[in-house]
């Protein structure tokens, strides 16, 4: 629970403007009632203005406190008994404080602006109104709380809309980047060269490579791709990509899948693994004559999804600095995760020269609606 006292999400002068507006409305209402019904011989302007003035100006200065109580004890998806008890208690306490302070202010104003014959009776009369008026103040507390909640969740909704637009843009950029990488001359040349080499010896494998390549291109050109997809769909795309790479490297590249079945339906950002696997191949052992392997692993722990991409390639020293270099797969993946999950994710790199490269991603577990 945060202890820092936060300011209102908008300038305090707006709260004062609302308070003054309410004062004008209530004074005008009383004056109209006086004109229409003539219950009194004259209209007491001092009293008519003093009561709403003290009430709403005091609530204006209490409003930052109500706002912080809303943040400390938010009402989400219905009013729980615990949260309801807290706010009921706060409404009673603030209502009593408001009534005592407002009556003192009102009595002071009236003593200096209006001649009162029996001051003691006047003060007793005001104090006797406190118990009944507390109920009105409690209602006003809940109205102010409701107004702050409406504003707060409306702002969250607007921020979420902006985030969705940014995420959509990030996905489009990732799609274009992946498509560009796959359409680069060296990729197509290697894939088609593999097909050409297989045509004389293994036509079926050549057909499989072409089918996988066509599937990759269809996926990338699909305009209906979503920001988030089940992990099993992400892995299906990845398997098509790796099939072509494995065929190209023949027996030099092996891929190990250690996928927990329960994790397959978990939602992940679209195209989040392909850049990491591409890095593992490109920087791990594509320029080496040695064999290499890639481990792709997933599991669920403590309501989080854990993803692992590991290779036994060249590795590197001080690999954390790679995240500072724009334009590589690691940076793009890290920035996408940061954009989507803010600080609620983990991106770990573990590597050493000649000991391979390991990436560990932890994101909140979620499923498709």
C-alpha positions in Angstrom: 0.0 0.0 0.0 1.5 3.3 -1.1 1.9 5.9 1.6 2.9 8.9 -0.5 0.2 11.5 -0.7 -0.7 12.2 -4.3 -2.0 15.4 -5.7 -5.3 15.6 -7.6 -5.0 14.5 -11.3 -6.1 18.0 -12.3 -5.5 21.5 -11.0 -7.1 22.3 -7.7 -8.7 25.4 -9.1 -11.1 23.2 -11.0 -12.4 21.8 -7.7 -12.9 25.4 -6.4 -14.8 26.3 -9.6 -17.1 23.3 -9.1 -17.6 24.3 -5.4 -18.4 27.9 -6.4 -20.8 26.6 -9.0 -22.7 24.5 -6.5 -22.8 27.4 -4.1 -24.4 29.6 -6.8 -26.9 26.8 -7.7 -28.0 26.3 -4.1 -28.3 30.0 -3.3 -30.3 30.5 -6.5 -32.6 27.6 -5.6 -33.3 29.0 -2.1 -34.0 32.4 -3.5 -36.4 31.0 -6.1 -38.2 29.1 -3.4 -38.5 32.4 -1.4 -39.9 34.3 -4.3 -42.5 31.6 -5.2 -43.7 30.6 -1.7 -43.0 33.7 0.4 -42.6 31.7 3.6 -40.4 34.4 5.1 -40.8 38.2 5.3 -37.3 38.7 3.9 -34.6 36.7 2.4 -31.5 36.2 4.6 -28.7 36.4 2.2 -26.0 35.9 4.9 -27.4 32.6 6.0 -28.3 31.5 2.4 -24.8 32.0 1.2 -22.9 31.0 4.4 -24.3 27.5 4.7 -23.5 26.2 1.1 -20.3 28.2 1.1 -18.9 26.6 4.2 -20.1 23.1 3.1 -18.7 23.0 -0.4 -15.5 25.0 0.1 -14.6 22.7 3.0 -15.3 19.6 0.7 -13.1 21.2 -1.9 -10.2 21.2 0.6 -11.1 17.6 1.7 -11.2 16.4 -1.9 -7.4 15.5 -2.2 -7.9 13.3 0.9 -10.9 11.5 -0.6 -8.9 11.0 -3.9 -6.0 9.4 -2.0 -8.4 7.2 0.0 -9.8 6.1 -3.4 -6.2 5.2 -4.6 -5.4 3.4 -1.3 -8.6 1.4 -1.2 -9.7 1.1 -4.9 -13.1 -0.3 -5.7 -12.5 -2.8 -8.5 -15.1 -5.2 -10.1 -17.7 -4.5 -7.4 -17.5 -3.3 -3.8 -15.9 -5.9 -1.6 -16.9 -6.1 2.1 -13.4 -5.0 3.2 -13.2 -2.0 0.9 -16.8 -1.1 1.6 -16.1 -1.1 5.4 -13.0 1.1 4.9 -14.9 3.7 2.9 -17.9 3.6 5.2 -15.6 4.2 8.1 -13.9 7.1 6.3 -17.2 8.6 5.3 -18.4 8.6 8.9 -15.2 10.1 10.2 -14.9 12.8 7.5 -18.6 13.6 7.9 -18.2 14.3 11.6 -15.1 16.3 11.1 -16.7 18.2 8.3 -19.8 19.0 10.4 -17.8 20.2 13.4 -15.5 22.4 11.4 -18.2 23.7 9.1 -20.4 24.6 12.1 -17.5 26.4 13.8 -16.9 28.3 10.5 -20.6 29.0 10.0 -21.0 30.3 13.6 -18.0 32.5 13.2 -19.3 34.0 10.0 -22.7 34.6 11.4 -21.4 36.3 14.6 -19.4 38.8 12.5 -22.0 39.5 9.8 -25.4 39.1 11.4 -26.8 40.4 14.7 -27.8 37.5 16.9 -29.8 38.2 20.0 -29.3 34.9 21.8 -25.9 33.6 20.9 -26.0 30.6 23.2 -29.3 29.3 21.8 -28.0 29.9 18.2 -24.9 27.8 18.9 -26.9 25.0 20.6 -29.2 25.0 17.6 -26.3 24.5 15.2 -24.7 21.8 17.3 -28.0 19.9 17.5 -28.1 19.7 13.8 -24.8 17.8 13.6 -26.1 14.2 14.1 -28.7 14.6 11.3 -26.4 16.5 9.0 -23.7 13.8 9.3 -25.9 11.6 7.1 -25.9 14.2 4.4 -22.2 14.6 4.6 -21.7 10.9 4.3 -23.8 10.9 1.1 -21.6 13.8 -0.2 -18.5 11.8 0.5 -19.8 8.9 -1.6 -20.8 11.3 -4.4 -17.2 12.8 -4.4 -15.7 9.3 -4.3 -17.9 8.2 -7.2 -16.9 11.2 -9.2 -13.2 10.6 -8.6 -13.6 6.9 -9.5 -15.4 7.8 -12.8 -12.7 10.2 -13.7 -9.9 7.8 -12.7 -11.2 4.9 -14.7 -12.1 7.1 -17.7 -8.5 8.3 -17.7 -7.3 4.7 -17.5 -9.6 3.8 -20.4 -8.1 6.6 -22.5 -4.6 5.5 -21.6 -5.4 1.9 -22.4 -6.7 3.1 -25.8 -3.4 4.9 -26.5 -1.4 1.8 -25.3 -3.4 -0.4 -27.7 -2.6 2.0 -30.6 1.1 2.0 -29.7 1.1 -1.8 -29.3 -0.6 -2.2 -32.7 2.2 0.0 -34.1 4.8 -2.0 -32.3 3.3 -5.2 -33.7 3.2 -3.8 -37.2 6.9 -2.8 -36.9 7.8 -6.3 -35.6 5.9 -7.9 -38.5 7.6 -5.7 -41.1 11.0 -6.3 -39.5 10.5 -10.1 -39.4 9.2 -10.1 -43.0 12.1 -8.0 -44.1 14.5 -10.3 -42.4 12.9 -13.3 -44.1 12.8 -11.7 -47.5 16.4 -10.5 -47.3 18.4 -11.9 -50.3 20.5 -14.2 -48.1 17.5 -15.8 -46.5 15.7 -16.5 -49.7 18.9 -17.5 -51.4 19.7 -20.0 -48.7 16.1 -21.4 -48.6 15.8 -21.7 -52.3 19.4 -23.0 -52.6 18.4 -25.7 -50.1 15.4 -26.6 -52.2 17.5 -26.7 -55.3 20.0 -29.1 -53.6 17.2 -31.3 -52.4 15.5 -31.6 -55.7 18.0 -34.2 -57.0 18.2 -36.2 -53.9 15.0 -35.7 -51.8 12.0 -34.1 -53.6 9.7 -34.6 -50.6 12.0 -32.6 -48.3 12.3 -29.9 -51.0 8.5 -29.7 -51.1 8.3 -29.5 -47.3 10.8 -26.6 -47.3 8.7 -24.7 -49.9 5.5 -25.4 -47.9 7.1 -24.1 -44.7 8.4 -21.0 -46.5 4.9 -20.4 -48.0 3.4 -20.8 -44.5 5.8 -18.2 -43.1 5.0 -15.7 -45.8 1.2 -16.2 -45.3 1.6 -15.6 -41.6 3.5 -12.4 -42.1 1.1 -11.1 -44.8 -1.9 -11.9 -42.6 -3.5 -8.5 -41.9 -5.8 -10.0 -39.2 -2.9 -10.9 -36.9 -3.6 -10.0 -33.3 -1.4 -8.3 -30.7 -1.5 -11.4 -28.5 -1.8 -15.1 -29.5 -1.6 -18.4 -27.6 1.8 -19.8 -27.1 1.0 -22.8 -29.2 0.4 -20.5 -32.3 3.7 -18.7 -31.7 5.5 -22.1 -31.5 3.8 -23.3 -34.7 5.2 -20.3 -36.5 8.6 -20.8 -34.9 8.7 -24.5 -36.0 8.1 -23.5 -39.6 11.0 -21.1 -39.4 13.3 -23.6 -37.7 12.4 -26.4 -40.1 13.9 -24.4 -42.9 17.0 -23.5 -40.9 17.5 -27.1 -39.8 17.2 -28.3 -43.4 19.7 -25.7 -44.5 22.2 -26.7 -41.7 21.5 -30.4 -42.2 22.7 -32.3 -39.1 24.5 -29.4 -37.6 21.5 -27.8 -35.9 19.2 -29.6 -33.5 16.2 -28.1 -31.7 14.9 -29.3 -28.4 11.4 -28.3 -27.3 10.6 -28.6 -23.5 7.1 -27.1 -23.5 4.8 -27.6 -20.5 1.4 -28.6 -21.9 -0.4 -26.2 -19.5 1.5 -23.3 -20.9 0.4 -23.8 -24.5 -2.8 -21.8 -24.1 -1.1 -18.9 -22.3 -1.2 -15.6 -24.2 2.1 -14.1 -25.5 2.9 -11.1 -27.6 2.9 -12.0 -31.3 6.3 -12.7 -32.8 8.1 -12.4 -29.5 10.3 -15.5 -29.9 11.4 -15.5 -33.5 13.9 -12.7 -33.2 15.5 -14.4 -30.2 15.8 -17.7 -32.1 17.2 -15.9 -35.1 19.8 -14.3 -32.9 20.7 -17.8 -31.5 21.3 -19.1 -35.0 23.0 -16.0 -36.5 25.4 -15.2 -33.6 25.6 -18.7 -32.0 27.0 -21.0 -34.6 26.0 -20.1 -38.2 29.6 -19.2 -38.9 31.0 -22.2 -37.2 31.6 -25.7 -38.5 30.6 -27.2 -35.2 27.2 -28.7 -34.3 24.8 -26.6 -32.3 21.5 -26.9 -30.5 18.7 -24.6 -29.4 16.5 -25.2 -26.4 13.0 -23.7 -26.4 11.3 -24.1 -23.1 8.2 -22.9 -21.3 6.5 -23.5 -18.0 4.2 -21.9 -15.5 5.2 -20.7 -12.0 3.5 -18.6 -9.5 0.9 -17.3 -11.9 3.7 -16.3 -14.4 4.7 -17.6 -17.8 8.4 -18.4 -18.1 10.0 -18.6 -21.5 13.5 -19.8 -22.2 15.7 -19.6 -25.4 19.1 -21.3 -24.9 21.9 -22.2 -27.3 25.3 -23.8 -26.9 27.0 -21.5 -29.4 29.7 -18.9 -29.1 28.2 -16.9 -26.3 29.6 -13.5 -25.2 31.0 -11.5 -22.3 29.1 -8.5 -20.9 26.0 -9.4 -22.9 23.7 -7.0 -20.9 25.3 -4.2 -23.0 23.6 -5.7 -26.1 20.3 -4.3 -24.9 21.7 -0.8 -25.3 22.4 -1.3 -29.0 19.3 -0.5 -31.1 18.5 -2.5 -34.2 19.1 -6.0 -32.9 16.6 -8.7 -32.0 17.3 -8.6 -28.3 16.7 -4.8 -28.1 13.5 -5.0 -30.1 12.1 -7.8 -28.0 13.0 -6.1 -24.7 11.5 -2.8 -25.8 8.2 -4.5 -26.9 8.0 -6.3 -23.5 8.6 -3.0 -21.7 6.0 -1.2 -23.8 3.4 -3.9 -23.1 4.1 -4.9 -19.5 5.7 -1.7 -18.1 7.9 -2.9 -15.2 5.9 -6.1 -14.7 8.2 -8.5 -16.6 11.7 -10.0 -16.4 14.2 -10.2 -19.2 17.4 -12.0 -18.1 20.5 -12.7 -20.1 23.0 -15.3 -19.0 26.1 -16.0 -21.2 29.8 -16.2 -21.2 32.4 -16.5 -24.0 32.2 -20.1 -25.4 29.4 -21.2 -23.1 26.3 -20.4 -25.1 23.6 -17.8 -24.7 20.5 -18.0 -22.5 17.5 -15.8 -22.4 14.8 -16.0 -19.7 11.6 -14.1 -20.0 8.9 -13.9 -17.3 5.5 -12.3 -18.1 2.2 -12.3 -16.2 0.1 -15.3 -17.0 -3.1 -14.6 -19.0 -5.5 -16.5 -21.3 -7.7 -15.5 -24.2 -11.2 -14.5 -23.2 
